[in-house]
Amino acid sequence: MRKILTSKWTKVVVFCLCLLPIALLVWRGFHGDLTANPSEFLEHRTGDWTLRFVVITLSITPLRKILGLPELIRFRRMVGLFAFFYGSMHFTAWICFDKFFDWPAMWADVHKRRYITVGATGFVLMIPLAITSTAGWIRRLGGKRWHRLHQAIYITAIAGIVHYYWQVKSDVRKPIEYALLVALLLSWRLASWLISRKRVADTRPRSAEPTTAESA
């Protein structure tokens, strides 16, 4: 398994798989198969894939530790960038096909409709994560600051789920499924953080206890 994960061709395969959803949308568009409401269909599909890639990105760290496969980290940046790519496609579909580049109407929607407000917030938070995803930015920011910045993906994931939940009218099964997955992944991280802090505290040398004479 490790030999497969470290192969340069595995990255090519993963890259092609990540492109498959947009390729299928282009194929359906070329054949006029985007349903009776193409703009809504494109918005929903690209929004779904944005959340899926965010969830996959959040899953990589737990999986590599649970499965003992540190090589999985090779794919986290790529998957994260694809989350941003599909988020951009989702936002672009809304701008082009829903609002027809009506900037005042878009700005009004961001202010008045809470699901758009929280969705736009989640997307804006993804921008610095995509920009600083390179090794060069890790060196510029330093490991700790880079890590703190990229913890914004947690807020992005929550914002995306809230955006989805508030947008749907009645069938909330999908946003709840995403919410449960993200809650599980964030709970794992919190538990790991608490365990690591406890280990550090246990290994930290304690100051010598004062003797009876000293304490008197």
JOFENSUL-V700970 format. One record per backbone hydrogen bond with DSSP energy under -0.5 kcal/mol. NH is the residue of the N-H (numbers start at 0). CO is the residue of the C=O. Records with the same first field share a line. If there is no record, write none. Layout:
# JOFENSUL-V700970
NH=CO + CO
This chain:
# JOFENSUL-V700970
4=0
5=1
6=2 + 3
9=6
10=6
11=7
12=8
13=9
14=10
15=11
16=12
17=13
18=14
19=15 + 16
20=16
22=18
23=19
24=20
25=21
26=22
27=23
28=24
29=25
30=26
31=28
32=27
40=36
41=37
42=38
43=39
44=40
45=41
46=42
47=43
48=44
49=45
50=46
51=47
52=48
53=49
54=50
55=51
56=52
57=53
58=54
59=55 + 56
60=56
61=57
62=58
63=59
64=60
65=61
66=62
68=63
71=68
72=69
73=70
74=71
75=72
76=72
78=74
79=75
80=76
81=77
82=78
83=79
84=80
85=81
86=82
87=83
88=84
89=85
90=86
91=87
92=88
93=89
94=90
95=91
96=92
97=92 + 93
98=93
100=94
101=98
102=100
105=101
106=102
107=103
108=104
109=105
110=106
111=107
112=108
113=111
115=112
116=112
117=113
118=114
119=115
120=116
121=117
122=118
123=119
124=120
125=121 + 122
126=122 + 123
127=123
128=124
129=125
130=126
131=127
132=129
137=133
138=134
139=135
140=136
141=137
145=141
146=142
147=143
148=144
149=145
150=146 + 147
151=148
152=149
153=150
154=150
155=151
156=152
157=153
158=154
159=155
160=156
161=157
162=158
163=159
164=160
165=161
166=162
167=163
171=169
175=171
176=172
177=173
178=174
179=175
180=176
181=177
182=178
183=179
184=180
185=181
186=182
187=183
188=184
189=185
190=186
191=187
192=188
193=189
194=190
195=191
196=192
197=193
198=194
199=195
200=196
201=197
202=198
203=199
214=210
215=211
